[in-house]
Amino acid sequence: MAKLILVPTPIGNLEDITLRSIRILKETELIFAEDTRVTNRLLKHLEINKPVIPFHAHNEHRSLALTIDRIRANTMCVLVSDAGTPAISDPGFLLVRECLKEGIEIECLPGPSALIPALVASGFPCDKFVFEGFLPHKKGRQSRLVALAEEERTIILYESPHRLVKCLGQIAEFLGADRQVCVAREITKMYEEYRRGTAVEVQKHYEQNPPKGEIVIVIEGKK
């Protein structure tokens, strides 16, 4: 019976991959990857040689049927993203949904995801939180910020480096200049950084120190 296994990959430090994930990557017959170049670098590091087929945001709709056929033709296939857990702000949801419709077994291994270490290290309450992923770039962005202004749970966002200063300014505008935030940058990597303070304070810091790398914004819920 065909099976698709979602395997989380390290978000930075390659030591964060689990022993079980390595075993599954060695045993699988076929790997679907967000970026074959990134995945092949990881496989080379792990001394694993497997066929890797692209499955990313630009082709997931049109290649869905063919991907299902390929999964059916094998006993076990794997889906990975460039970093972290597939389908979390990465391709994967459509494939999982289609596999379930087609009666294909799904398994997801536990592993790295940037939002959890960012949340825990932020110092904000972790018992209840809401993950928004990336806010819309244009249409719907303001309405999401207005809605989040009333959110009492801790809020987690993903953001790109070149949009960070603008996003912090919008947080100050819609959620309040004194709203506490924590920007986690380059988690698990050499230049890992946590910058805490009000939205305005953190915005000013990154205006003077343009950020690089992967970024998670954790926002204190409304009191």
C-alpha positions as CSV (number, residue, x, y, z in Angstrom):
1,M,0.0,0.0,0.0
2,A,1.4,3.4,-1.0
3,K,2.4,5.8,1.7
4,L,3.6,9.4,1.8
5,I,5.7,10.5,4.7
6,L,6.3,14.2,5.5
7,V,9.9,14.6,6.8
8,P,10.9,17.8,8.6
9,T,14.4,19.1,7.7
10,P,16.7,21.3,9.7
11,I,15.9,25.1,9.7
12,G,19.6,25.8,10.0
13,N,21.8,23.5,12.1
14,L,22.1,20.2,10.3
15,E,22.5,18.4,13.7
16,D,18.7,19.0,14.3
17,I,17.6,16.3,12.0
18,T,16.3,13.2,13.9
19,L,17.6,9.7,13.6
20,R,14.2,8.5,12.5
21,S,14.1,11.1,9.7
22,I,17.5,9.9,8.5
23,R,16.3,6.3,8.5
24,I,13.2,7.2,6.5
25,L,15.2,9.2,3.9
26,K,17.5,6.1,3.5
27,E,14.5,3.7,3.1
28,T,12.3,5.8,0.9
29,E,12.0,5.1,-2.8
30,L,11.4,8.7,-4.0
31,I,11.7,12.2,-2.5
32,F,9.5,15.1,-3.5
33,A,11.3,18.4,-2.7
34,E,10.6,22.1,-2.6
35,D,14.0,22.9,-4.1
36,T,16.0,19.9,-5.4
37,R,19.3,21.7,-5.0
38,V,18.7,22.4,-1.3
39,T,17.5,18.8,-0.6
40,N,20.4,17.3,-2.6
41,R,22.9,19.2,-0.4
42,L,21.3,17.8,2.7
43,L,21.3,14.2,1.2
44,K,24.9,14.6,0.3
45,H,25.7,15.7,3.9
46,L,23.9,12.6,5.1
47,E,25.5,10.4,2.5
48,I,22.2,9.4,1.0
49,N,21.6,8.9,-2.7
50,K,17.9,8.9,-3.7
51,P,15.9,10.3,-6.7
52,V,14.6,13.8,-6.0
53,I,11.6,15.3,-7.9
54,P,10.6,19.0,-7.6
55,F,7.3,19.7,-5.9
56,H,7.0,23.4,-5.1
57,A,4.5,26.3,-4.9
58,H,4.9,27.0,-8.7
59,N,4.0,23.5,-9.9
60,E,2.0,21.9,-7.1
61,H,-1.4,22.5,-8.8
62,R,-0.5,21.3,-12.2
63,S,1.7,18.4,-11.1
64,L,-0.7,17.1,-8.4
65,A,-2.2,14.3,-10.5
66,L,1.2,13.1,-11.7
67,T,2.6,13.2,-8.2
68,I,-0.3,11.0,-7.0
69,D,0.5,8.5,-9.7
70,R,4.1,8.4,-8.7
71,I,3.3,7.9,-5.1
72,R,0.9,5.0,-6.1
73,A,3.7,3.4,-8.1
74,N,5.9,3.1,-5.0
75,T,5.6,1.7,-1.5
76,M,6.9,4.7,0.3
77,C,7.6,8.3,-0.8
78,V,8.8,11.3,1.2
79,L,7.9,15.0,1.0
80,V,10.4,17.6,2.3
81,S,10.5,21.4,2.2
82,D,13.7,23.5,2.1
83,A,13.6,23.8,5.9
84,G,11.2,22.8,8.7
85,T,8.0,20.9,8.4
86,P,6.3,20.6,5.0
87,A,2.9,22.4,4.6
88,I,3.8,24.9,7.4
89,S,4.0,28.1,5.2
90,D,5.5,25.7,2.5
91,P,4.0,23.4,-0.1
92,G,2.4,20.2,1.1
93,F,-1.2,20.9,2.1
94,L,-2.7,20.2,-1.3
95,L,-0.7,17.0,-1.7
96,V,-1.7,15.7,1.7
97,R,-5.4,16.5,1.1
98,E,-5.3,14.8,-2.3
99,C,-3.6,11.7,-0.9
100,L,-6.2,11.4,1.8
101,K,-9.0,11.7,-0.9
102,E,-7.2,8.9,-2.9
103,G,-6.9,6.6,0.2
104,I,-3.1,7.0,0.3
105,E,-1.7,6.7,3.9
106,I,-0.1,9.9,5.3
107,E,2.5,10.0,8.1
108,C,4.2,13.1,9.4
109,L,7.4,12.9,11.5
110,P,8.0,15.4,14.3
111,G,10.8,17.7,13.9
112,P,12.1,21.3,13.3
113,S,9.7,24.3,12.9
114,A,10.9,27.8,13.4
115,L,7.7,29.0,15.1
116,I,8.1,26.8,18.2
117,P,11.6,27.9,19.4
118,A,10.7,31.5,18.6
119,L,7.6,31.3,20.7
120,V,9.3,29.6,23.6
121,A,12.3,31.9,23.7
122,S,10.2,35.1,23.3
123,G,9.1,35.2,26.9
124,F,5.5,35.6,26.0
125,P,2.8,33.1,27.1
126,C,3.0,29.8,25.3
127,D,-0.1,28.0,26.5
128,K,-2.3,29.7,23.9
129,F,-1.0,31.2,20.6
130,V,-2.1,31.9,17.0
131,F,0.2,31.3,14.0
132,E,-0.5,33.6,11.1
133,G,2.4,32.6,8.8
134,F,3.1,35.3,6.3
135,L,0.6,38.2,6.2
136,P,-0.8,39.1,2.8
137,H,1.5,41.5,1.0
138,K,-1.2,43.8,-0.2
139,K,-4.9,42.9,-0.4
140,G,-6.2,41.9,3.0
141,R,-3.1,42.9,5.0
142,Q,-4.7,45.8,6.8
143,S,-7.8,43.9,7.7
144,R,-5.7,41.1,9.2
145,L,-3.7,43.6,11.3
146,V,-7.0,45.2,12.5
147,A,-8.3,41.7,13.5
148,L,-5.0,40.8,15.3
149,A,-5.1,44.0,17.3
150,E,-7.9,42.4,19.3
151,E,-6.2,39.0,19.6
152,E,-5.4,38.1,23.3
153,R,-3.3,35.1,22.5
154,T,0.4,35.3,21.6
155,I,0.7,36.0,17.8
156,I,3.4,34.5,15.6
157,L,4.3,35.8,12.1
158,Y,6.8,34.9,9.5
159,E,8.4,37.8,7.6
160,S,11.1,38.5,5.0
161,P,14.1,40.7,5.9
162,H,13.3,43.4,3.5
163,R,9.7,43.7,4.8
164,L,10.6,43.5,8.5
165,V,10.9,47.3,9.3
166,K,7.6,48.0,7.4
167,C,5.9,45.2,9.2
168,L,7.0,46.4,12.7
169,G,5.8,49.9,11.7
170,Q,2.4,48.4,10.9
171,I,2.3,46.5,14.1
172,A,3.0,49.7,16.0
173,E,0.3,51.5,14.0
174,F,-2.5,48.9,14.3
175,L,-1.7,47.1,17.5
176,G,0.0,49.9,19.4
177,A,3.4,51.5,19.6
178,D,3.9,50.0,23.1
179,R,3.0,46.4,22.1
180,Q,5.8,44.1,23.1
181,V,7.4,42.0,20.3
182,C,10.3,39.6,19.9
183,V,12.0,39.2,16.6
184,A,13.8,35.9,16.2
185,R,16.3,35.8,13.4
186,E,18.4,33.0,12.0
187,I,17.2,30.4,14.5
188,T,19.7,27.6,15.1
189,K,22.3,29.2,12.8
190,M,25.6,31.0,13.6
191,Y,24.1,34.5,13.9
192,E,21.0,33.5,15.8
193,E,19.5,36.6,17.4
194,Y,16.5,37.6,19.6
195,R,15.5,41.2,19.7
196,R,12.9,42.1,22.3
197,G,11.1,45.4,23.1
198,T,8.2,47.5,22.0
199,A,7.3,47.5,18.3
200,V,8.7,51.0,17.9
201,E,12.0,50.1,19.7
202,V,12.6,47.0,17.7
203,Q,11.6,48.9,14.5
204,K,14.2,51.6,15.2
205,H,16.9,48.9,15.8
206,Y,16.4,47.3,12.5
207,E,16.2,50.7,10.7
208,Q,19.7,51.2,11.9
209,N,20.8,47.5,11.5
210,P,19.2,46.1,8.3
211,P,18.3,42.4,9.0
212,K,19.3,39.4,7.0
213,G,18.1,35.7,7.1
214,E,15.0,33.9,8.2
215,I,12.7,35.9,10.5
216,V,9.9,35.1,13.0
217,I,8.0,37.9,14.8
218,V,6.3,37.0,18.1
219,I,3.8,39.6,19.3
220,E,2.4,39.8,22.8
221,G,-1.4,39.4,22.9
222,K,-3.8,42.2,23.8
223,K,-4.0,42.6,27.5
